[in-house]
Amino acid sequence: RRQRQMCIRDRYATKIRKQDLRHGDAVYLTHHHIMLFDKWADKDHNSYWAYQMCNKKDCRGFTYMKLPYPYSKTRRPEATTYMLLRRKDSTN
């Protein structure tokens, strides 16, 4: 299954660097969660605004929130690795 996930990801997305993040790129907490990057929240790029799907007892649906980069350790302490991805056919 892991091999299949990698093939699908590589087919549709390209890894990017933190300094290349732009609106619509994905912050992927490997095997846990994904956020869509909107914009940086500060000039030092320590936090950002993102869209994500919330599926917890007190939170349902899409949310737009300010997050520490790459993600909050209190929200997902098990997520220790991440990738920054851009859709391959994204030209904007």
N, CA, C and O of each residue as an XYZ file, in Angstrom:
368
protein
N       0.821     -1.194      0.000
C       0.000      0.000      0.000
C       0.867      1.262      0.000
O       0.571      2.223     -0.709
N       1.921      1.254      0.785
C       2.801      2.420      0.853
C       3.407      2.722     -0.518
O       3.489      3.884     -0.916
N       3.827      1.690     -1.236
C       4.394      1.866     -2.569
C       3.362      2.499     -3.505
O       3.698      3.381     -4.296
N       2.107      2.051     -3.416
C       1.042      2.599     -4.259
C       0.805      4.077     -3.938
O       0.627      4.888     -4.847
N       0.804      4.431     -2.639
C       0.615      5.827     -2.252
C       1.732      6.700     -2.816
O       1.474      7.805     -3.294
N       2.960      6.216     -2.765
C       4.081      6.982     -3.288
C       3.948      7.175     -4.791
O       4.208      8.267     -5.298
N       3.549      6.136     -5.507
C       3.392      6.250     -6.955
C       2.316      7.267     -7.305
O       2.503      8.075     -8.215
N       1.206      7.239     -6.604
C       0.125      8.197     -6.854
C       0.602      9.606     -6.541
O       0.370     10.524     -7.327
N       1.262      9.792     -5.409
C       1.770     11.121     -5.042
C       2.755     11.626     -6.090
O       2.666     12.777     -6.518
N       3.686     10.783     -6.504
C       4.694     11.193     -7.475
C       4.093     11.475     -8.850
O       4.633     12.274     -9.617
N       3.004     10.834     -9.152
C       2.348     11.048    -10.449
C       1.679     12.426    -10.502
O       1.669     13.070    -11.551
N       1.134     12.868     -9.398
C       0.340     14.095     -9.387
C       0.993     15.284     -8.697
O       0.515     16.410     -8.836
N       2.071     15.059     -7.958
C       2.653     16.157     -7.187
C       4.175     16.144     -7.253
O       4.804     15.121     -7.521
N       4.735     17.312     -6.999
C       6.180     17.492     -6.947
C       6.537     18.033     -5.571
O       5.853     18.913     -5.049
N       7.606     17.509     -4.984
C       8.076     18.042     -3.710
C       8.658     19.430     -3.924
O       9.319     19.700     -4.927
N       8.397     20.306     -2.956
C       8.931     21.667     -3.009
C       9.596     21.996     -1.678
O       9.504     21.229     -0.720
N      10.263     23.141     -1.630
C      10.927     23.591     -0.409
C      10.054     24.605      0.321
O       9.146     25.193     -0.266
N      10.335     24.801      1.596
C       9.570     25.740      2.412
C       9.518     27.122      1.773
O       8.454     27.740      1.732
N      10.631     27.609      1.280
C      10.666     28.956      0.707
C       9.879     29.067     -0.600
O       9.632     30.173     -1.080
N       9.485     27.930     -1.175
C       8.717     27.940     -2.422
C       7.209     27.793     -2.208
O       6.447     27.807     -3.174
N       6.771     27.653     -0.951
C       5.337     27.490     -0.686
C       4.530     28.662     -1.216
O       4.914     29.822     -1.068
N       3.399     28.334     -1.838
C       2.483     29.370     -2.311
C       1.052     28.860     -2.184
O       0.822     27.676     -1.940
N       0.105     29.757     -2.349
C      -1.318     29.445     -2.214
C      -1.686     28.178     -2.996
O      -1.392     28.061     -4.185
N      -2.334     27.237     -2.305
C      -2.789     26.005     -2.936
C      -1.854     24.825     -2.787
O      -2.239     23.699     -3.102
N      -0.629     25.047     -2.313
C       0.299     23.935     -2.096
C      -0.138     23.125     -0.877
O      -0.898     23.606     -0.037
N       0.350     21.903     -0.796
C      -0.044     21.008      0.290
C       1.072     20.845      1.305
O       2.241     20.687      0.951
N       0.692     20.887      2.568
C       1.583     20.523      3.671
C       1.060     19.158      4.123
O      -0.007     19.061      4.730
N       1.816     18.119      3.823
C       1.379     16.742      4.048
C       2.119     16.149      5.233
O       3.326     15.916      5.160
N       1.403     15.902      6.329
C       1.987     15.209      7.481
C       1.928     13.734      7.125
O       0.860     13.122      7.144
N       3.059     13.179      6.807
C       3.148     11.853      6.224
C       2.284     10.828      6.957
O       2.459     10.579      8.150
N       1.346     10.241      6.209
C       0.430      9.198      6.676
C      -0.532      9.658      7.771
O      -1.107      8.817      8.462
N      -0.726     10.977      7.951
C      -1.604     11.444      9.012
C      -2.638     12.478      8.566
O      -3.830     12.314      8.825
N      -2.188     13.537      7.897
C      -3.071     14.682      7.683
C      -2.504     15.554      6.569
O      -1.307     15.521      6.283
N      -3.381     16.334      5.948
C      -2.925     17.250      4.904
C      -3.623     18.598      5.054
O      -4.811     18.660      5.372
N      -2.874     19.680      4.820
C      -3.417     21.023      4.858
C      -3.123     21.686      3.520
O      -2.124     21.379      2.869
N      -3.997     22.594      3.120
C      -3.737     23.398      1.928
C      -3.249     24.771      2.370
O      -3.960     25.516      3.045
N      -2.047     25.081      1.983
C      -1.402     26.340      2.342
C      -2.111     27.509      1.668
O      -2.438     27.444      0.483
N      -2.350     28.588      2.432
C      -2.912     29.797      1.847
C      -1.835     30.874      1.751
O      -1.489     31.323      0.659
N      -1.306     31.286      2.916
C      -0.297     32.344      2.926
C       0.442     32.325      4.258
O      -0.023     31.743      5.238
N       1.595     32.971      4.272
C       2.354     33.080      5.510
C       1.661     34.057      6.448
O       1.114     35.070      6.010
N       1.689     33.749      7.737
C       1.060     34.603      8.743
C       2.062     35.590      9.346
O       1.666     36.550     10.008
N       3.349     35.357      9.122
C       4.368     36.261      9.650
C       5.546     36.347      8.685
O       5.728     35.482      7.828
N       6.328     37.385      8.836
C       7.439     37.606      7.908
C       8.575     36.594      8.062
O       9.353     36.395      7.130
N       8.677     35.955      9.230
C       9.735     34.968      9.467
C       9.354     33.561      9.008
O      10.165     32.639      9.096
N       8.138     33.397      8.525
C       7.626     32.106      8.034
C       7.637     31.021      9.115
O       7.998     29.872      8.864
N       7.232     31.420     10.320
C       7.095     30.467     11.421
C       5.666     29.976     11.586
O       5.425     28.987     12.279
N       4.716     30.659     10.956
C       3.315     30.229     10.993
C       2.641     30.622      9.683
O       3.112     31.504      8.965
N       1.534     29.950      9.387
C       0.855     30.162      8.114
C      -0.640     29.949      8.261
O      -1.099     29.359      9.239
N      -1.395     30.430      7.289
C      -2.840     30.213      7.224
C      -3.081     29.047      6.282
O      -2.487     28.965      5.207
N      -3.969     28.139      6.703
C      -4.229     26.947      5.894
C      -5.670     26.485      6.026
O      -6.359     26.788      7.000
N      -6.098     25.750      5.025
C      -7.400     25.086      5.036
C      -7.153     23.622      5.370
O      -6.180     23.023      4.911
N      -8.042     23.054      6.175
C      -7.929     21.630      6.485
C      -9.298     21.084      6.843
O     -10.206     21.830      7.209
N      -9.429     19.793      6.735
C     -10.671     19.123      7.108
C     -10.558     18.741      8.575
O      -9.604     18.081      8.985
N     -11.528     19.156      9.349
C     -11.544     18.850     10.777
C     -12.571     17.747     11.014
O     -13.714     17.846     10.569
N     -12.158     16.706     11.713
C     -13.057     15.584     11.977
C     -12.871     15.118     13.426
O     -12.505     13.973     13.691
N     -13.128     16.020     14.326
C     -13.036     15.713     15.747
C     -14.387     15.960     16.391
O     -15.282     16.548     15.785
N     -14.521     15.510     17.610
C     -15.789     15.604     18.333
C     -16.383     17.016     18.327
O     -17.578     17.191     18.090
N     -15.549     18.009     18.585
C     -16.034     19.386     18.673
C     -15.765     20.215     17.418
O     -15.915     21.437     17.435
N     -15.372     19.562     16.346
C     -15.017     20.282     15.122
C     -15.310     19.412     13.910
O     -14.758     18.319     13.780
N     -16.166     19.885     13.031
C     -16.514     19.133     11.826
C     -16.437     20.031     10.599
O     -16.781     21.211     10.665
N     -15.991     19.478      9.496
C     -15.959     20.207      8.241
C     -14.635     20.915      7.995
O     -13.652     20.683      8.699
N     -14.622     21.779      6.988
C     -13.409     22.510      6.645
C     -13.183     23.670      7.597
O     -14.122     24.347      8.016
N     -11.933     23.882      7.927
C     -11.567     25.009      8.783
C     -10.466     25.812      8.098
O      -9.732     25.300      7.253
N     -10.372     27.057      8.475
C      -9.311     27.952      8.018
C      -8.672     28.478      9.279
O      -9.313     29.168     10.072
N      -7.402     28.151      9.465
C      -6.761     28.553     10.710
C      -5.288     28.857     10.543
O      -4.641     28.437      9.583
N      -4.778     29.605     11.516
C      -3.356     29.924     11.591
C      -2.674     28.765     12.297
O      -3.109     28.340     13.367
N      -1.602     28.252     11.697
C      -0.892     27.097     12.239
C       0.595     27.389     12.362
O       1.146     28.142     11.559
N       1.250     26.802     13.359
C       2.710     26.908     13.405
C       3.302     25.999     12.317
O       2.736     24.950     12.009
N       4.416     26.396     11.749
C       5.034     25.584     10.704
C       5.872     24.472     11.315
O       6.626     24.750     12.248
N       5.789     23.222     10.845
C       4.890     22.734      9.818
C       3.496     22.391     10.342
O       2.535     22.387      9.572
N       3.368     22.101     11.653
C       2.056     21.818     12.235
C       2.168     21.793     13.743
O       3.264     21.673     14.289
N       1.042     21.907     14.415
C       1.017     21.937     15.878
C       1.334     20.569     16.484
O       0.661     19.579     16.200
N       2.359     20.533     17.313
C       2.735     19.279     17.999
C       1.670     18.861     19.009
O       1.570     17.678     19.336
N       0.880     19.798     19.506
C      -0.167     19.437     20.466
C      -1.372     18.819     19.758
O      -2.070     17.990     20.342
N      -1.622     19.209     18.517
C      -2.751     18.651     17.768
C      -2.444     17.256     17.223
O      -3.307     16.378     17.252
N      -1.232     17.048     16.731
C      -0.838     15.757     16.158
C       0.592     15.422     16.577
O       1.515     15.542     15.771
N       0.783     15.011     17.812
C       2.148     14.713     18.275
C       2.781     13.529     17.550
O       4.007     13.418     17.505
N       1.970     12.652     16.988
C       2.500     11.470     16.292
C       3.042     11.809     14.902
O       3.771     11.011     14.313
N       2.701     12.960     14.384
C       3.134     13.357     13.041
C       4.515     14.005     13.122
O       4.636     15.184     13.454
N       5.535     13.240     12.822
C       6.905     13.744     12.960
C       7.573     14.039     11.621
O       8.610     14.703     11.584
N       6.996     13.558     10.523
C       7.563     13.841      9.210
C       6.519     14.512      8.330
O       5.319     14.298      8.495
N       6.986     15.314      7.409
C       6.065     16.013      6.518
C       6.725     16.233      5.168
O       7.945     16.143      5.028
N       5.888     16.525      4.172
C       6.346     16.877      2.834
C       5.569     18.096      2.369
O       4.410     18.290      2.737
N       6.211     18.896      1.570
C       5.565     20.035      0.938
C       5.391     19.672     -0.530
O       6.355     19.317     -1.208
N       4.162     19.764     -1.015
C       3.861     19.288     -2.363
C       3.132     20.334     -3.189
O       2.358     21.138     -2.670
N       3.400     20.304     -4.484
C       2.678     21.160     -5.438
C       2.143     20.275     -6.552
O       2.833     19.386     -7.051
N       0.918     20.536     -6.924
C       0.291     19.797     -8.014
C       1.142     19.963     -9.279
O       1.573     21.074     -9.590
N       1.386     18.873    -10.005
C       2.289     18.926    -11.153
C       1.828     19.846    -12.262
O       2.662     20.454    -12.933
N       0.543     19.969    -12.476
C       0.076     20.827    -13.564
C      -0.221     22.247    -13.101
O      -0.862     23.014    -13.820
N       0.248     22.607    -11.890
C       0.035     23.945    -11.348
C       1.069     24.904    -11.943
O       2.272     24.731    -11.751
N       0.593     25.900    -12.656
C       1.507     26.846    -13.285
C       1.411     28.249    -12.716
O       2.236     29.104    -13.035
N       0.409     28.497    -11.871
C       0.215     29.859    -11.318
C       1.061     30.075    -10.105
O       1.028     31.153     -9.512
